[in-house]
Amino acid sequence: MDNANDNKDRKFCLDLTEDELTAWCLDNGYPKFRAGQIMKWLSSGITDVSGMTNIPKTMRDKLREDFIFSDMKIVDEFISEIDGTRKLVYLLPDGNVIETVVMRYNTGLSVCISSQAGCKMGCSFCASAKAGFGRDLTAGEMAAQVLMSGAHVGEKIRNVVVMGIGEPFDNYDNLISFFKIMNDPSGVNMGARHITVSTCGLVPKIREFTALKLQVNLAISLHAPNDELRKELMPVASAYSINELMSACRDYVKQTGRRITFEYSLFNEVNDTFACADQLSSLLSGMNCHVNLIAANEFPGSPYKRCVPKRVEAFRRALENKGINVTLRREMGSDIMAACGQLRRGIEEKNKA
């Protein structure tokens, strides 16, 4: 691994645009068509120049000298014996660790990527919050999780959710650049509707995102139907009230014409009561939305317990009876701690020992 200080002046390969690569080629006396060749390799998940077999060796050496290529590595992998879900642990060039989860559905492979190494939001139920904050990821590092994971498993990734470690809207500019990388018709060429981003509720950024009118799907991590309970679970609720959040969400639906998803993790005898279901139904009444219920995973040290099946089912029925569109998210990778942050926390603690 290169020294972290050496990397500060070099861009990560997937943060390079084709125009930047073309300029680099011309500046170094290489024909401009080489930029397209390099972009094709990068878009297929090949981030090690030694694998770019149609590029001359002297040029590959120069690329390695000027940019960061193979220094983002998969250092561990866990495969679920239950459903084949894979959790990949990536080591970044500066020593930060992130996690990426690859899941198989009937529609093909989906990947859940991290947007930050760690998280500042401090949600009391989240393993990521307990591991501290490292830094924002670049757009290229987000894209690398999609492309390298697909290359690793030998299959194209069909759908992306930005719902792993970190708060995506706290890394807003890089997030929007990531969408551009994924949507680029001359590169990855993934349709915007195949991408979903989840936020814990940073209201000003939701409004910025709304103004862009992208086709990227928006999900809100709600987890409580009132301010009092939401503040207990999510510190962000102290900055933005649930009424402010709902106003931004309704504006999003009105301005974009798109349905919004509300993620609601159920914790046993905390937010799974009939009273909570009634409040949630009232809160979302008349909005073009659906609720994705999650029987939340537990992790060591968590104060919350997984909601028991009969309470999950009762909560679901209570919402449906009020006319709310609701689904129960299929649990993936429970035997490999697929909930974000659990492995990163353990690995970084071991590395510090």
TORKOL-4160 file (C-alpha; in steps of 0.2 Angstrom, whole numbers, padded with zeros to 4 digits, m for minus):
353
<pt num="1" X="0000" Y="0000" Z="0000"/>
<pt num="2" X="0006" Y="0017" Z="m0004"/>
<pt num="3" X="0010" Y="0030" Z="0009"/>
<pt num="4" X="m0006" Y="0040" Z="0013"/>
<pt num="5" X="0003" Y="0056" Z="0011"/>
<pt num="6" X="0009" Y="0051" Z="m0007"/>
<pt num="7" X="m0010" Y="0048" Z="m0011"/>
<pt num="8" X="m0015" Y="0066" Z="m0007"/>
<pt num="9" X="m0009" Y="0073" Z="m0023"/>
<pt num="10" X="m0016" Y="0059" Z="m0034"/>
<pt num="11" X="m0034" Y="0056" Z="m0039"/>
<pt num="12" X="m0042" Y="0039" Z="m0037"/>
<pt num="13" X="m0044" Y="0031" Z="m0055"/>
<pt num="14" X="m0063" Y="0031" Z="m0054"/>
<pt num="15" X="m0064" Y="0049" Z="m0050"/>
<pt num="16" X="m0056" Y="0053" Z="m0067"/>
<pt num="17" X="m0068" Y="0059" Z="m0081"/>
<pt num="18" X="m0065" Y="0053" Z="m0099"/>
<pt num="19" X="m0060" Y="0072" Z="m0103"/>
<pt num="20" X="m0047" Y="0071" Z="m0089"/>
<pt num="21" X="m0040" Y="0055" Z="m0095"/>
<pt num="22" X="m0040" Y="0062" Z="m0113"/>
<pt num="23" X="m0030" Y="0077" Z="m0107"/>
<pt num="24" X="m0018" Y="0067" Z="m0098"/>
<pt num="25" X="m0015" Y="0056" Z="m0113"/>
<pt num="26" X="m0012" Y="0071" Z="m0124"/>
<pt num="27" X="0000" Y="0079" Z="m0111"/>
<pt num="28" X="0010" Y="0063" Z="m0110"/>
<pt num="29" X="0011" Y="0060" Z="m0129"/>
<pt num="30" X="m0002" Y="0046" Z="m0130"/>
<pt num="31" X="m0016" Y="0045" Z="m0143"/>
<pt num="32" X="m0033" Y="0051" Z="m0136"/>
<pt num="33" X="m0041" Y="0034" Z="m0140"/>
<pt num="34" X="m0032" Y="0027" Z="m0126"/>
<pt num="35" X="m0043" Y="0037" Z="m0114"/>
<pt num="36" X="m0058" Y="0027" Z="m0120"/>
<pt num="37" X="m0049" Y="0011" Z="m0118"/>
<pt num="38" X="m0045" Y="0015" Z="m0100"/>
<pt num="39" X="m0063" Y="0020" Z="m0096"/>
<pt num="40" X="m0069" Y="0004" Z="m0103"/>
<pt num="41" X="m0058" Y="m0006" Z="m0091"/>
<pt num="42" X="m0063" Y="0005" Z="m0077"/>
<pt num="43" X="m0082" Y="0004" Z="m0081"/>
<pt num="44" X="m0080" Y="m0015" Z="m0080"/>
<pt num="45" X="m0073" Y="m0015" Z="m0063"/>
<pt num="46" X="m0054" Y="m0017" Z="m0067"/>
<pt num="47" X="m0045" Y="m0005" Z="m0056"/>
<pt num="48" X="m0028" Y="m0013" Z="m0057"/>
<pt num="49" X="m0018" Y="m0007" Z="m0072"/>
<pt num="50" X="m0009" Y="m0024" Z="m0074"/>
<pt num="51" X="m0026" Y="m0031" Z="m0080"/>
<pt num="52" X="m0028" Y="m0018" Z="m0094"/>
<pt num="53" X="m0020" Y="m0029" Z="m0107"/>
<pt num="54" X="m0023" Y="m0018" Z="m0122"/>
<pt num="55" X="m0013" Y="m0004" Z="m0114"/>
<pt num="56" X="0006" Y="m0003" Z="m0117"/>
<pt num="57" X="0016" Y="m0008" Z="m0101"/>
<pt num="58" X="0025" Y="0009" Z="m0101"/>
<pt num="59" X="0009" Y="0018" Z="m0101"/>
<pt num="60" X="0002" Y="0007" Z="m0087"/>
<pt num="61" X="0017" Y="0011" Z="m0077"/>
<pt num="62" X="0014" Y="0030" Z="m0080"/>
<pt num="63" X="m0004" Y="0028" Z="m0075"/>
<pt num="64" X="0001" Y="0019" Z="m0059"/>
<pt num="65" X="0013" Y="0033" Z="m0055"/>
<pt num="66" X="0001" Y="0048" Z="m0058"/>
<pt num="67" X="m0015" Y="0040" Z="m0051"/>
<pt num="68" X="m0022" Y="0029" Z="m0038"/>
<pt num="69" X="m0027" Y="0012" Z="m0045"/>
<pt num="70" X="m0025" Y="m0005" Z="m0036"/>
<pt num="71" X="m0024" Y="0002" Z="m0019"/>
<pt num="72" X="m0043" Y="0000" Z="m0015"/>
<pt num="73" X="m0044" Y="m0019" Z="m0010"/>
<pt num="74" X="m0056" Y="m0032" Z="m0005"/>
<pt num="75" X="m0048" Y="m0039" Z="0011"/>
<pt num="76" X="m0062" Y="m0050" Z="0018"/>
<pt num="77" X="m0077" Y="m0058" Z="0012"/>
<pt num="78" X="m0092" Y="m0067" Z="0021"/>
<pt num="79" X="m0105" Y="m0077" Z="0011"/>
<pt num="80" X="m0121" Y="m0082" Z="0019"/>
<pt num="81" X="m0126" Y="m0100" Z="0019"/>
<pt num="82" X="m0144" Y="m0095" Z="0020"/>
<pt num="83" X="m0146" Y="m0085" Z="0004"/>
<pt num="84" X="m0129" Y="m0082" Z="m0004"/>
<pt num="85" X="m0128" Y="m0064" Z="0002"/>
<pt num="86" X="m0110" Y="m0058" Z="0001"/>
<pt num="87" X="m0102" Y="m0045" Z="0013"/>
<pt num="88" X="m0086" Y="m0038" Z="0006"/>
<pt num="89" X="m0074" Y="m0028" Z="0017"/>
<pt num="90" X="m0064" Y="m0015" Z="0007"/>
<pt num="91" X="m0048" Y="m0007" Z="0013"/>
<pt num="92" X="m0045" Y="0010" Z="0007"/>
<pt num="93" X="m0027" Y="0017" Z="0003"/>
<pt num="94" X="m0027" Y="0028" Z="0018"/>
<pt num="95" X="m0032" Y="0013" Z="0030"/>
<pt num="96" X="m0050" Y="0017" Z="0032"/>
<pt num="97" X="m0062" Y="0002" Z="0031"/>
<pt num="98" X="m0079" Y="0001" Z="0022"/>
<pt num="99" X="m0092" Y="m0013" Z="0019"/>
<pt num="100" X="m0102" Y="m0017" Z="0004"/>
<pt num="101" X="m0116" Y="m0030" Z="0003"/>
<pt num="102" X="m0121" Y="m0040" Z="m0013"/>
<pt num="103" X="m0138" Y="m0047" Z="m0013"/>
<pt num="104" X="m0147" Y="m0058" Z="m0025"/>
<pt num="105" X="m0165" Y="m0055" Z="m0030"/>
<pt num="106" X="m0176" Y="m0062" Z="m0044"/>
<pt num="107" X="m0172" Y="m0046" Z="m0054"/>
<pt num="108" X="m0153" Y="m0050" Z="m0052"/>
<pt num="109" X="m0139" Y="m0043" Z="m0041"/>
<pt num="110" X="m0141" Y="m0028" Z="m0030"/>
<pt num="111" X="m0127" Y="m0020" Z="m0020"/>
<pt num="112" X="m0128" Y="m0009" Z="m0005"/>
<pt num="113" X="m0114" Y="0003" Z="m0004"/>
<pt num="114" X="m0106" Y="0014" Z="0009"/>
<pt num="115" X="m0105" Y="0033" Z="0006"/>
<pt num="116" X="m0093" Y="0037" Z="0021"/>
<pt num="117" X="m0080" Y="0028" Z="0031"/>
<pt num="118" X="m0090" Y="0029" Z="0047"/>
<pt num="119" X="m0105" Y="0041" Z="0051"/>
<pt num="120" X="m0108" Y="0057" Z="0061"/>
<pt num="121" X="m0126" Y="0054" Z="0063"/>
<pt num="122" X="m0125" Y="0044" Z="0080"/>
<pt num="123" X="m0141" Y="0034" Z="0078"/>
<pt num="124" X="m0143" Y="0024" Z="0094"/>
<pt num="125" X="m0148" Y="0008" Z="0085"/>
<pt num="126" X="m0134" Y="0008" Z="0072"/>
<pt num="127" X="m0117" Y="m0001" Z="0073"/>
<pt num="128" X="m0109" Y="0011" Z="0062"/>
<pt num="129" X="m0112" Y="0025" Z="0074"/>
<pt num="130" X="m0102" Y="0016" Z="0087"/>
<pt num="131" X="m0086" Y="0014" Z="0076"/>
<pt num="132" X="m0083" Y="0033" Z="0074"/>
<pt num="133" X="m0081" Y="0043" Z="0058"/>
<pt num="134" X="m0066" Y="0042" Z="0046"/>
<pt num="135" X="m0070" Y="0053" Z="0031"/>
<pt num="136" X="m0081" Y="0055" Z="0016"/>
<pt num="137" X="m0079" Y="0044" Z="0001"/>
<pt num="138" X="m0076" Y="0051" Z="m0016"/>
<pt num="139" X="m0088" Y="0048" Z="m0030"/>
<pt num="140" X="m0075" Y="0036" Z="m0038"/>
<pt num="141" X="m0074" Y="0026" Z="m0021"/>
<pt num="142" X="m0093" Y="0024" Z="m0021"/>
<pt num="143" X="m0093" Y="0018" Z="m0039"/>
<pt num="144" X="m0078" Y="0006" Z="m0036"/>
<pt num="145" X="m0089" Y="m0003" Z="m0023"/>
<pt num="146" X="m0102" Y="m0006" Z="m0037"/>
<pt num="147" X="m0090" Y="m0010" Z="m0051"/>
<pt num="148" X="m0077" Y="m0020" Z="m0041"/>
<pt num="149" X="m0090" Y="m0030" Z="m0032"/>
<pt num="150" X="m0098" Y="m0035" Z="m0049"/>
<pt num="151" X="m0081" Y="m0040" Z="m0056"/>
<pt num="152" X="m0077" Y="m0050" Z="m0040"/>
<pt num="153" X="m0093" Y="m0060" Z="m0041"/>
<pt num="154" X="m0092" Y="m0061" Z="m0060"/>
<pt num="155" X="m0109" Y="m0054" Z="m0064"/>
<pt num="156" X="m0116" Y="m0037" Z="m0068"/>
<pt num="157" X="m0124" Y="m0027" Z="m0054"/>
<pt num="158" X="m0142" Y="m0022" Z="m0059"/>
<pt num="159" X="m0147" Y="m0011" Z="m0044"/>
<pt num="160" X="m0138" Y="0000" Z="m0032"/>
<pt num="161" X="m0144" Y="0006" Z="m0015"/>
<pt num="162" X="m0133" Y="0019" Z="m0006"/>
<pt num="163" X="m0139" Y="0013" Z="0011"/>
<pt num="164" X="m0123" Y="0006" Z="0019"/>
<pt num="165" X="m0111" Y="0015" Z="0031"/>
<pt num="166" X="m0113" Y="0034" Z="0032"/>
<pt num="167" X="m0126" Y="0047" Z="0028"/>
<pt num="168" X="m0126" Y="0050" Z="0009"/>
<pt num="169" X="m0133" Y="0067" Z="0010"/>
<pt num="170" X="m0119" Y="0072" Z="0022"/>
<pt num="171" X="m0108" Y="0069" Z="0008"/>
<pt num="172" X="m0119" Y="0077" Z="m0005"/>
<pt num="173" X="m0108" Y="0084" Z="m0018"/>
<pt num="174" X="m0098" Y="0067" Z="m0020"/>
<pt num="175" X="m0115" Y="0058" Z="m0020"/>
<pt num="176" X="m0122" Y="0068" Z="m0035"/>
<pt num="177" X="m0105" Y="0065" Z="m0044"/>
<pt num="178" X="m0107" Y="0047" Z="m0041"/>
<pt num="179" X="m0124" Y="0047" Z="m0049"/>
<pt num="180" X="m0116" Y="0055" Z="m0064"/>
<pt num="181" X="m0103" Y="0041" Z="m0065"/>
<pt num="182" X="m0116" Y="0028" Z="m0064"/>
<pt num="183" X="m0128" Y="0036" Z="m0077"/>
<pt num="184" X="m0114" Y="0040" Z="m0090"/>
<pt num="185" X="m0120" Y="0032" Z="m0106"/>
<pt num="186" X="m0102" Y="0031" Z="m0112"/>
<pt num="187" X="m0096" Y="0022" Z="m0096"/>
<pt num="188" X="m0106" Y="0012" Z="m0083"/>
<pt num="189" X="m0123" Y="0017" Z="m0091"/>
<pt num="190" X="m0134" Y="0012" Z="m0077"/>
<pt num="191" X="m0152" Y="0020" Z="m0077"/>
<pt num="192" X="m0155" Y="0032" Z="m0063"/>
<pt num="193" X="m0171" Y="0022" Z="m0058"/>
<pt num="194" X="m0160" Y="0007" Z="m0054"/>
<pt num="195" X="m0152" Y="0018" Z="m0040"/>
<pt num="196" X="m0159" Y="0022" Z="m0023"/>
<pt num="197" X="m0152" Y="0033" Z="m0010"/>
<pt num="198" X="m0157" Y="0033" Z="0008"/>
<pt num="199" X="m0156" Y="0048" Z="0020"/>
<pt num="200" X="m0159" Y="0049" Z="0039"/>
<pt num="201" X="m0168" Y="0066" Z="0036"/>
<pt num="202" X="m0156" Y="0081" Z="0032"/>
<pt num="203" X="m0170" Y="0092" Z="0026"/>
<pt num="204" X="m0160" Y="0106" Z="0017"/>
<pt num="205" X="m0151" Y="0092" Z="0006"/>
<pt num="206" X="m0168" Y="0083" Z="0003"/>
<pt num="207" X="m0174" Y="0100" Z="m0004"/>
<pt num="208" X="m0158" Y="0102" Z="m0015"/>
<pt num="209" X="m0161" Y="0084" Z="m0021"/>
<pt num="210" X="m0179" Y="0088" Z="m0025"/>
<pt num="211" X="m0174" Y="0103" Z="m0036"/>
<pt num="212" X="m0163" Y="0092" Z="m0047"/>
<pt num="213" X="m0178" Y="0081" Z="m0052"/>
<pt num="214" X="m0167" Y="0066" Z="m0054"/>
<pt num="215" X="m0175" Y="0049" Z="m0058"/>
<pt num="216" X="m0165" Y="0041" Z="m0043"/>
<pt num="217" X="m0176" Y="0034" Z="m0030"/>
<pt num="218" X="m0177" Y="0042" Z="m0013"/>
<pt num="219" X="m0179" Y="0033" Z="0004"/>
<pt num="220" X="m0181" Y="0041" Z="0021"/>
<pt num="221" X="m0175" Y="0032" Z="0036"/>
<pt num="222" X="m0189" Y="0037" Z="0048"/>
<pt num="223" X="m0190" Y="0023" Z="0061"/>
<pt num="224" X="m0202" Y="0033" Z="0072"/>
<pt num="225" X="m0219" Y="0042" Z="0070"/>
<pt num="226" X="m0216" Y="0057" Z="0082"/>
<pt num="227" X="m0202" Y="0069" Z="0088"/>
<pt num="228" X="m0200" Y="0062" Z="0105"/>
<pt num="229" X="m0197" Y="0044" Z="0100"/>
<pt num="230" X="m0187" Y="0049" Z="0085"/>
<pt num="231" X="m0175" Y="0060" Z="0095"/>
<pt num="232" X="m0172" Y="0045" Z="0106"/>
<pt num="233" X="m0167" Y="0034" Z="0091"/>
<pt num="234" X="m0160" Y="0047" Z="0079"/>
<pt num="235" X="m0151" Y="0063" Z="0085"/>
<pt num="236" X="m0155" Y="0071" Z="0068"/>
<pt num="237" X="m0172" Y="0073" Z="0074"/>
<pt num="238" X="m0166" Y="0087" Z="0086"/>
<pt num="239" X="m0161" Y="0097" Z="0071"/>
<pt num="240" X="m0176" Y="0094" Z="0060"/>
<pt num="241" X="m0193" Y="0091" Z="0067"/>
<pt num="242" X="m0204" Y="0077" Z="0059"/>
<pt num="243" X="m0216" Y="0090" Z="0053"/>
<pt num="244" X="m0201" Y="0099" Z="0043"/>
<pt num="245" X="m0196" Y="0082" Z="0037"/>
<pt num="246" X="m0214" Y="0078" Z="0031"/>
<pt num="247" X="m0215" Y="0095" Z="0022"/>
<pt num="248" X="m0199" Y="0091" Z="0012"/>
<pt num="249" X="m0205" Y="0074" Z="0008"/>
<pt num="250" X="m0222" Y="0080" Z="0002"/>
<pt num="251" X="m0214" Y="0093" Z="m0008"/>
<pt num="252" X="m0202" Y="0080" Z="m0016"/>
<pt num="253" X="m0217" Y="0070" Z="m0021"/>
<pt num="254" X="m0227" Y="0085" Z="m0028"/>
<pt num="255" X="m0212" Y="0092" Z="m0038"/>
<pt num="256" X="m0205" Y="0076" Z="m0045"/>
<pt num="257" X="m0221" Y="0065" Z="m0047"/>
<pt num="258" X="m0211" Y="0051" Z="m0039"/>
<pt num="259" X="m0216" Y="0039" Z="m0025"/>
<pt num="260" X="m0205" Y="0040" Z="m0009"/>
<pt num="261" X="m0201" Y="0026" Z="0002"/>
<pt num="262" X="m0200" Y="0027" Z="0021"/>
<pt num="263" X="m0189" Y="0014" Z="0030"/>
<pt num="264" X="m0195" Y="0009" Z="0047"/>
<pt num="265" X="m0185" Y="m0003" Z="0057"/>
<pt num="266" X="m0195" Y="m0011" Z="0071"/>
<pt num="267" X="m0188" Y="m0013" Z="0088"/>
<pt num="268" X="m0197" Y="m0024" Z="0101"/>
<pt num="269" X="m0209" Y="m0014" Z="0112"/>
<pt num="270" X="m0201" Y="0002" Z="0107"/>
<pt num="271" X="m0208" Y="0008" Z="0090"/>
<pt num="272" X="m0219" Y="m0007" Z="0086"/>
<pt num="273" X="m0235" Y="m0002" Z="0096"/>
<pt num="274" X="m0253" Y="0000" Z="0088"/>
<pt num="275" X="m0251" Y="0018" Z="0094"/>
<pt num="276" X="m0236" Y="0020" Z="0083"/>
<pt num="277" X="m0244" Y="0012" Z="0069"/>
<pt num="278" X="m0259" Y="0024" Z="0070"/>
<pt num="279" X="m0247" Y="0039" Z="0071"/>
<pt num="280" X="m0237" Y="0034" Z="0056"/>
<pt num="281" X="m0253" Y="0031" Z="0046"/>
<pt num="282" X="m0259" Y="0049" Z="0050"/>
<pt num="283" X="m0242" Y="0056" Z="0046"/>
<pt num="284" X="m0241" Y="0048" Z="0029"/>
<pt num="285" X="m0260" Y="0049" Z="0024"/>
<pt num="286" X="m0263" Y="0055" Z="0006"/>
<pt num="287" X="m0244" Y="0054" Z="0001"/>
<pt num="288" X="m0238" Y="0044" Z="m0014"/>
<pt num="289" X="m0227" Y="0033" Z="m0003"/>
<pt num="290" X="m0224" Y="0016" Z="0003"/>
<pt num="291" X="m0217" Y="0010" Z="0020"/>
<pt num="292" X="m0203" Y="m0003" Z="0020"/>
<pt num="293" X="m0204" Y="m0012" Z="0037"/>
<pt num="294" X="m0188" Y="m0020" Z="0043"/>
<pt num="295" X="m0186" Y="m0032" Z="0058"/>
<pt num="296" X="m0170" Y="m0024" Z="0063"/>
<pt num="297" X="m0154" Y="m0034" Z="0066"/>
<pt num="298" X="m0147" Y="m0034" Z="0083"/>
<pt num="299" X="m0128" Y="m0031" Z="0086"/>
<pt num="300" X="m0117" Y="m0033" Z="0102"/>
<pt num="301" X="m0120" Y="m0018" Z="0114"/>
<pt num="302" X="m0136" Y="m0012" Z="0106"/>
<pt num="303" X="m0150" Y="m0007" Z="0118"/>
<pt num="304" X="m0163" Y="m0013" Z="0106"/>
<pt num="305" X="m0170" Y="m0030" Z="0103"/>
<pt num="306" X="m0176" Y="m0037" Z="0086"/>
<pt num="307" X="m0195" Y="m0036" Z="0085"/>
<pt num="308" X="m0204" Y="m0053" Z="0087"/>
<pt num="309" X="m0213" Y="m0059" Z="0071"/>
<pt num="310" X="m0231" Y="m0058" Z="0078"/>
<pt num="311" X="m0228" Y="m0039" Z="0082"/>
<pt num="312" X="m0221" Y="m0036" Z="0065"/>
<pt num="313" X="m0236" Y="m0044" Z="0057"/>
<pt num="314" X="m0248" Y="m0034" Z="0068"/>
<pt num="315" X="m0239" Y="m0018" Z="0064"/>
<pt num="316" X="m0240" Y="m0022" Z="0045"/>
<pt num="317" X="m0258" Y="m0026" Z="0046"/>
<pt num="318" X="m0262" Y="m0010" Z="0056"/>
<pt num="319" X="m0254" Y="0000" Z="0042"/>
<pt num="320" X="m0263" Y="m0009" Z="0028"/>
<pt num="321" X="m0280" Y="m0007" Z="0037"/>
<pt num="322" X="m0277" Y="0012" Z="0036"/>
<pt num="323" X="m0273" Y="0011" Z="0018"/>
<pt num="324" X="m0254" Y="0013" Z="0019"/>
<pt num="325" X="m0244" Y="0003" Z="0005"/>
<pt num="326" X="m0232" Y="m0007" Z="0015"/>
<pt num="327" X="m0220" Y="m0021" Z="0012"/>
<pt num="328" X="m0209" Y="m0031" Z="0024"/>
<pt num="329" X="m0191" Y="m0031" Z="0019"/>
<pt num="330" X="m0184" Y="m0048" Z="0016"/>
<pt num="331" X="m0170" Y="m0052" Z="0028"/>
<pt num="332" X="m0153" Y="m0055" Z="0019"/>
<pt num="333" X="m0137" Y="m0061" Z="0026"/>
<pt num="334" X="m0142" Y="m0063" Z="0044"/>
<pt num="335" X="m0129" Y="m0076" Z="0048"/>
<pt num="336" X="m0114" Y="m0065" Z="0041"/>
<pt num="337" X="m0119" Y="m0049" Z="0051"/>
<pt num="338" X="m0125" Y="m0040" Z="0035"/>
<pt num="339" X="m0131" Y="m0025" Z="0044"/>
<pt num="340" X="m0120" Y="m0011" Z="0040"/>
<pt num="341" X="m0105" Y="m0006" Z="0051"/>
<pt num="342" X="m0104" Y="m0022" Z="0061"/>
<pt num="343" X="m0088" Y="m0029" Z="0053"/>
<pt num="344" X="m0080" Y="m0012" Z="0050"/>
<pt num="345" X="m0081" Y="m0009" Z="0069"/>
<pt num="346" X="m0073" Y="m0026" Z="0073"/>
<pt num="347" X="m0059" Y="m0024" Z="0060"/>
<pt num="348" X="m0054" Y="m0006" Z="0065"/>
<pt num="349" X="m0054" Y="m0011" Z="0083"/>
<pt num="350" X="m0042" Y="m0025" Z="0080"/>
<pt num="351" X="m0031" Y="m0015" Z="0069"/>
<pt num="352" X="m0029" Y="m0002" Z="0083"/>
<pt num="353" X="m0025" Y="m0016" Z="0096"/>
